[in-house]
Amino acid sequence: MNEVPPPAPVRTDHPVTAPSDVPGTVVSDERATARGDDVARAQPATSTSPIWARQVVALRAAGFRSLSLLGVLALLCVVGTATSANFLTASNLINILTLASVIGVVTVGATFVVIGGGIDLSVGAIVAVATVWATTTQTQSYGAYVMAFTAVSVGTGAGILNGVLVAYGRLVPFIVTLATMAGGYGLAEQLSDRKSQFVTVTAFTDIAQQRLLGIPWLVYILVAVVAVGWLVLNRTVFGRRTLAIGGNPEAARLAGLHVRGHVLTLYAVSGLCCGIAAVMLAARTNTGASTLGQGYELDSIAAVVIGGTLLAGGRGSLVGSMLGVLVFTTITNLFILNSLSTPLQHIAKGAIIVAAILLQRRGTRTT
């Protein structure tokens, strides 16, 4: 009697996977995303997962960078105490925080843009235009609230313009914001006729003059903006999408994210922060001028870089950016207290930026 041979194995070019409903099977990332967070939580990464390991390394690197910046701040405080008797006085420390408040708000918006894979060189020009527009005679006649609303609206509008050109015009962010920077300073000069516009509305200048518990309102505004920014970046879907788009925009698009709309929103956030900073700066200086905000583009990007945010996008920290702002503000304060020249200050800042980028490259290779 002839034996029946066993069936030949079936060959296929596609891997055979178990149905996703079978307990214990691994669901692909796309299907897990489609089925919601419950599926993702039901299958946590194990200690042997490469993704888990990279996340741990990244968190440790972020913590190391923050501790390093705190160490730099401590060193600067030691140098300041040794070189000037006025450094650790309450008035000088409050002065450092006040100086850091305006550029700090600008840096919050810049951090979002850089994490999302972009760059904004127009922040200084946007601040200048917003201060000029908010302090015109006609605007001041409507009072402090209209002045503040005008500055915030101008800043947000300029950010939206950048976002439209970058996201929907598919233009290079560097070129777009460079053009906006040039045009912004030119518009500010045209509106102000190259003259400073003095603020006559007392309620507006009170934003910078009034204090709570001995600390200017400007510092509280910075704390509020940073707190909101931190929550958005670390505790919301918007923040997670920002990291995803900055890390790999094409993968984010394939995953169903509206990349262009999100990029537009990031630049709008940057413009909004510039508008808030314009209100603070005009109130503090009691003027609106085309020269206000000059250099903010470099200072904000420098603070973002030394704070640990990748210029390529996909990773960053608002806490690190704020520590970077404090480092640069403290350096500026030290140079002023010791009557050192501005060129030396720029050299010191440049050296810090180069060192930060070198450390960033080294950290990227290790992670």
C-alpha positions in Angstrom: 0.0 0.0 0.0 1.5 3.3 -1.1 2.1 5.9 1.6 0.8 9.4 1.1 3.7 11.9 1.3 3.4 14.8 3.7 2.3 18.1 2.2 5.2 20.3 1.0 5.8 23.5 3.0 4.3 26.6 1.6 6.8 29.3 0.7 5.9 32.9 0.6 7.8 36.1 0.3 5.6 37.7 3.0 6.0 36.9 6.7 3.2 35.1 8.3 1.9 36.9 11.3 -0.7 35.9 13.9 -4.0 37.9 14.0 -3.7 41.0 16.2 -6.6 39.7 18.4 -4.7 36.7 19.5 -3.3 37.3 23.0 0.4 37.5 23.3 1.0 38.6 19.7 2.9 41.7 18.8 1.0 44.4 17.0 2.8 46.6 14.5 3.4 50.3 15.5 0.9 51.6 12.9 -1.9 49.2 14.0 -1.2 49.9 17.7 -1.5 53.6 17.0 -4.7 53.0 15.1 -6.2 51.0 17.9 -5.4 53.6 20.5 -3.2 54.0 23.5 -4.8 51.0 25.3 -3.0 48.6 22.9 0.3 50.4 23.3 0.0 50.3 27.1 -1.0 46.7 27.0 2.4 45.8 25.5 5.1 47.7 27.3 8.7 47.6 26.1 10.8 45.2 28.0 14.2 46.0 29.4 15.8 44.4 26.4 14.0 46.7 23.9 16.4 48.8 21.9 13.9 51.7 21.9 13.6 51.5 25.7 17.4 51.5 26.0 17.7 54.6 23.7 15.1 56.4 25.7 16.9 55.8 28.9 20.2 56.9 27.4 18.5 60.1 26.0 17.0 60.9 29.4 20.3 60.4 31.1 22.0 62.6 28.6 19.4 65.3 29.1 19.9 65.1 32.8 23.6 65.3 32.4 23.3 68.4 30.2 21.1 70.2 32.8 23.5 69.3 35.6 26.4 70.6 33.5 24.6 73.9 32.9 23.9 74.2 36.6 27.5 73.6 37.2 28.4 76.4 34.7 26.0 78.7 36.5 27.6 77.9 39.8 31.0 78.6 38.4 29.9 81.9 37.0 28.5 82.8 40.4 31.8 82.0 42.0 33.6 84.1 39.5 31.1 87.0 39.9 31.5 86.9 43.7 35.3 87.0 43.4 35.4 89.8 40.9 32.6 92.1 42.1 31.2 92.8 45.5 27.8 93.7 44.0 27.2 90.4 42.2 25.3 88.5 44.9 23.3 91.5 46.0 19.5 91.1 45.8 19.2 94.0 43.3 21.7 92.5 40.9 20.2 89.0 41.0 16.8 90.5 40.3 18.4 92.5 37.5 19.7 89.3 36.0 16.3 87.7 36.1 14.7 90.8 34.6 17.1 90.8 31.7 16.5 87.1 31.2 12.7 87.5 31.1 12.3 89.0 27.7 14.8 86.9 25.8 13.6 83.9 27.8 10.1 84.3 26.4 11.5 84.5 22.9 13.6 81.4 23.5 10.5 79.4 24.5 9.0 79.9 21.0 12.4 79.3 19.4 12.7 76.0 21.2 9.4 74.7 19.8 10.5 75.6 16.3 13.9 74.0 16.6 12.6 70.8 18.2 10.1 70.7 15.2 13.0 70.7 12.8 13.0 74.3 11.8 14.8 77.5 12.7 13.6 81.1 13.2 16.1 83.9 12.5 13.4 86.6 12.5 12.5 86.7 16.2 14.5 90.0 16.8 12.8 91.7 13.8 9.4 90.5 14.9 9.9 92.0 18.4 11.1 95.3 16.8 8.1 95.6 14.5 5.7 94.7 17.3 7.1 97.3 19.7 6.9 100.0 17.0 3.4 99.1 16.0 2.2 99.0 19.6 3.7 102.3 20.5 2.5 104.5 17.6 0.5 107.6 18.7 -2.7 106.2 17.3 -2.3 102.9 19.1 -1.5 104.5 22.4 -4.6 106.6 22.2 -6.7 103.4 22.7 -4.9 102.5 26.0 -2.7 99.7 27.4 -4.9 96.8 26.5 -5.0 97.7 22.8 -1.3 98.3 22.8 -0.6 94.8 24.2 -3.1 93.2 21.9 -1.5 94.9 18.9 2.0 93.7 19.8 0.8 90.1 20.3 -1.3 90.2 17.1 1.6 91.6 15.0 4.0 88.9 16.5 1.5 86.1 15.9 0.8 87.3 12.4 4.4 87.4 11.5 4.9 83.9 12.8 2.0 82.7 10.7 3.5 84.3 7.6 6.7 82.4 8.3 4.8 79.2 8.8 2.8 79.5 5.6 6.0 80.1 3.6 7.9 77.2 5.2 5.1 74.6 5.4 3.0 75.3 2.4 5.5 77.2 0.2 8.0 74.4 0.9 10.8 77.0 1.3 13.9 76.5 3.4 13.3 77.8 6.9 16.7 79.5 7.1 16.0 81.5 3.9 12.4 82.4 4.8 13.2 83.6 8.3 16.3 85.4 7.1 14.2 87.3 4.6 11.6 88.0 7.2 14.3 89.3 9.5 15.5 91.8 6.8 12.0 92.8 5.9 10.9 93.1 9.5 13.7 95.5 10.5 13.0 97.5 7.4 9.3 97.8 8.2 10.1 98.8 11.7 12.3 101.6 10.5 9.7 102.7 8.0 6.9 102.8 10.6 9.0 104.6 13.2 10.8 106.9 10.7 14.0 105.7 12.5 13.0 107.4 15.7 12.2 106.0 19.1 8.5 106.2 20.1 8.1 106.9 23.8 5.3 105.3 25.7 3.0 107.7 27.5 0.5 105.2 28.9 1.3 104.6 32.5 -0.8 101.5 32.7 1.4 99.9 30.0 4.7 100.8 31.6 3.4 99.4 34.9 3.8 95.9 33.4 7.5 96.3 34.0 7.5 98.7 36.9 5.2 96.9 39.3 6.5 94.2 41.6 5.1 91.3 43.6 7.0 90.2 46.7 9.9 92.4 45.4 10.1 90.6 42.1 9.1 92.4 38.8 6.0 91.2 37.0 8.2 90.5 34.0 9.8 87.6 35.8 6.4 86.1 36.6 5.4 86.4 33.0 8.5 84.4 32.0 7.7 81.8 34.6 4.1 81.5 33.3 5.2 81.2 29.7 7.8 78.6 30.5 5.3 76.6 32.6 2.7 76.6 29.9 5.4 75.7 27.3 6.7 72.8 29.4 3.3 71.4 29.9 2.5 71.6 26.2 5.8 70.0 25.2 5.9 67.3 27.7 2.2 66.5 28.6 0.2 67.0 25.5 -0.3 65.3 22.1 0.9 68.5 20.5 4.3 68.1 22.2 4.7 64.5 21.2 3.8 65.3 17.6 6.4 68.1 17.7 9.1 65.7 18.7 7.9 63.1 16.1 7.9 65.7 13.2 11.2 67.1 14.2 12.8 63.6 14.4 11.4 62.3 11.1 8.8 64.4 9.2 8.3 61.7 6.5 7.6 59.0 9.1 5.2 61.4 10.9 3.4 62.0 7.7 3.0 58.3 6.9 1.7 57.8 10.4 -1.1 60.2 9.6 0.1 63.4 11.2 -0.7 66.7 9.4 2.9 67.9 9.2 2.3 71.1 7.3 -0.4 72.3 9.6 1.7 71.5 12.7 4.8 73.3 11.3 2.6 76.3 10.7 1.4 76.2 14.3 5.0 76.0 15.6 6.0 79.2 13.8 2.8 80.8 15.0 3.8 79.9 18.6 7.2 81.5 18.0 5.5 84.7 16.7 3.1 84.7 19.7 6.1 84.5 22.1 7.8 87.4 20.2 4.6 89.4 20.6 4.5 88.8 24.4 8.2 89.7 24.6 7.6 92.9 22.6 5.1 94.0 25.3 7.6 93.2 28.0 10.4 95.0 26.3 8.4 98.1 25.3 7.2 98.4 28.9 10.7 97.9 30.3 12.4 100.4 28.0 9.4 102.8 27.8 9.9 103.0 24.0 9.2 101.3 20.8 12.1 101.3 18.2 13.5 99.5 15.3 16.6 98.8 17.2 14.9 96.8 19.9 15.3 93.1 19.7 18.5 93.2 17.6 20.6 90.2 18.4 17.7 88.2 19.9 17.9 85.7 17.0 21.4 84.7 17.8 20.9 84.8 21.6 17.8 82.6 21.5 19.3 80.1 19.2 22.5 80.0 21.3 20.5 79.4 24.4 18.5 76.6 22.7 21.7 74.9 21.5 23.6 75.0 24.8 20.4 73.8 26.4 20.7 70.5 24.6 18.1 70.9 21.8 19.3 69.3 18.5 19.5 71.8 15.7 18.3 68.9 13.4 15.2 68.6 15.5 13.5 65.8 17.3 15.0 66.4 20.8 15.0 69.3 23.2 14.2 70.7 26.6 12.7 73.9 27.7 14.4 73.6 31.0 17.7 73.3 29.2 16.9 76.3 27.1 16.1 78.4 30.2 19.3 77.4 31.8 21.1 78.5 28.6 19.3 81.9 28.8 20.5 82.3 32.4 24.1 81.4 31.5 24.3 84.0 28.8 22.5 86.6 30.9 24.8 86.0 33.8 27.9 86.3 31.5 26.5 89.6 30.2 26.0 90.8 33.7 29.5 89.8 34.7 31.0 91.7 31.8 29.0 94.8 32.7 30.0 94.7 36.4 33.7 94.3 35.5 33.5 97.0 32.7 34.8 94.5 30.1 34.3 95.2 26.4 31.4 94.0 24.4 33.7 92.2 21.8 35.1 90.0 24.6 31.6 89.2 25.6 30.8 88.1 22.0 34.0 86.0 21.9 33.0 84.2 25.1 29.5 83.5 23.9 30.9 82.2 20.6 33.3 79.9 22.4 30.4 78.5 24.5 28.2 77.9 21.4 31.0 76.0 19.7 31.7 73.9 22.7 28.0 73.1 23.1 27.7 72.0 19.5 30.8 69.7 19.8 29.4 68.1 23.0 26.0 67.7 21.2 27.7 65.9 18.3 29.5 63.6 20.7 26.3 62.9 22.6 24.4 62.1 19.3 27.0 59.5 18.4 26.8 57.8 21.7 23.0 57.7 21.6 
